[in-house]
């Protein structure tokens, strides 16, 4: 009788071990799928841009950045916050530092 009870205990522990191993592999596979799924960015505008279109968009962006860095403008007119050209902002920062 002891052989029959030990065989059923052995069979039960084997089933539990097998189930735990399968569950572990399933969790590992799920983590891999989530971590390595390709993240596709939504296409900008109407779809895929040609290199010429990307180059033109980059030139436009750099032009806007250059204008913002070299001209005066309002950031928030209600609060009185202005944008200064970088050179002028550097001059003012130097003057303020020298006063201290």
C-alpha positions as CSV (number, residue, x, y, z in Angstrom):
1,X,0.0,0.0,0.0
2,X,2.9,2.3,0.6
3,X,4.0,1.9,-3.0
4,X,0.6,3.0,-4.3
5,X,0.4,6.1,-2.0
6,X,4.0,7.1,-2.9
7,X,3.3,6.7,-6.6
8,X,0.2,8.9,-6.4
9,X,2.1,11.5,-4.4
10,X,5.0,11.4,-6.9
11,X,2.5,11.7,-9.8
12,X,0.8,14.7,-8.1
13,X,4.1,16.5,-7.4
14,X,5.2,15.8,-11.0
15,X,2.0,17.4,-12.3
16,X,2.4,20.4,-10.1
17,X,6.1,20.8,-11.1
18,X,5.2,20.5,-14.8
19,X,2.4,23.0,-14.4
20,X,4.7,25.4,-12.6
21,X,7.4,25.1,-15.3
22,X,4.9,25.6,-18.1
23,X,3.5,28.7,-16.3
24,X,7.0,30.0,-15.8
25,X,7.8,29.7,-19.5
26,X,4.4,31.3,-20.4
27,X,5.2,34.3,-18.2
28,X,8.7,34.6,-19.6
29,X,7.3,34.4,-23.2
30,X,4.7,37.1,-22.3
31,X,7.4,39.4,-21.0
32,X,9.5,38.9,-24.1
33,X,6.6,39.6,-26.4
34,X,5.7,42.8,-24.5
35,X,9.3,44.0,-24.2
36,X,10.3,43.4,-27.8
37,X,7.2,44.2,-29.8
38,X,8.1,46.7,-32.5
39,X,6.8,50.1,-31.5
40,X,5.5,51.6,-34.7
41,X,5.1,55.3,-34.6
42,X,2.0,56.7,-36.2
43,X,2.9,58.2,-39.6
44,X,3.1,62.0,-39.5
45,X,0.5,63.7,-41.7
46,X,-0.7,61.7,-44.6
47,X,1.8,58.9,-44.4
48,X,5.3,58.1,-45.3
49,X,7.5,61.2,-46.2
50,X,10.1,61.1,-48.9
51,X,13.7,62.2,-48.0
52,X,13.1,65.5,-49.8
53,X,10.0,66.2,-47.7
54,X,11.8,65.4,-44.5
55,X,14.7,67.6,-45.6
56,X,12.3,70.5,-46.3
57,X,10.6,70.0,-42.9
58,X,13.9,70.0,-41.1
59,X,15.0,73.2,-42.9
60,X,11.7,74.9,-42.0
61,X,12.1,73.8,-38.3
62,X,15.7,75.0,-38.2
63,X,14.6,78.3,-39.7
64,X,12.0,78.8,-37.0
65,X,14.5,77.9,-34.3
66,X,17.1,80.4,-35.7
67,X,14.4,83.1,-35.8
68,X,13.4,82.4,-32.2
69,X,17.1,82.5,-31.1
70,X,17.9,85.7,-32.9
71,X,14.8,87.9,-32.5
72,X,12.7,89.6,-29.9
73,X,9.2,88.3,-29.3
74,X,6.5,87.8,-26.7
75,X,6.3,84.6,-24.7
76,X,3.4,85.8,-22.6
77,X,2.2,89.3,-23.2
78,X,-0.2,89.3,-20.2
79,X,2.6,88.5,-17.8
80,X,5.2,90.7,-19.6
81,X,7.5,87.8,-20.5
82,X,9.6,88.4,-23.6
83,X,12.0,86.4,-25.7
84,X,15.4,88.0,-26.2
85,X,18.1,87.1,-28.8
86,X,20.7,84.9,-27.3
87,X,23.5,87.4,-27.7
88,X,21.6,90.1,-25.9
89,X,20.6,87.7,-23.1
90,X,24.2,86.8,-22.6
91,X,25.2,90.5,-22.4
92,X,22.5,91.1,-19.8
93,X,23.6,88.1,-17.7
94,X,27.2,89.3,-17.8
95,X,26.2,92.8,-16.7
96,X,24.0,91.4,-13.9
97,X,26.8,89.2,-12.7
98,X,29.4,92.0,-12.8
99,X,27.1,94.2,-10.6
100,X,27.2,91.6,-7.8
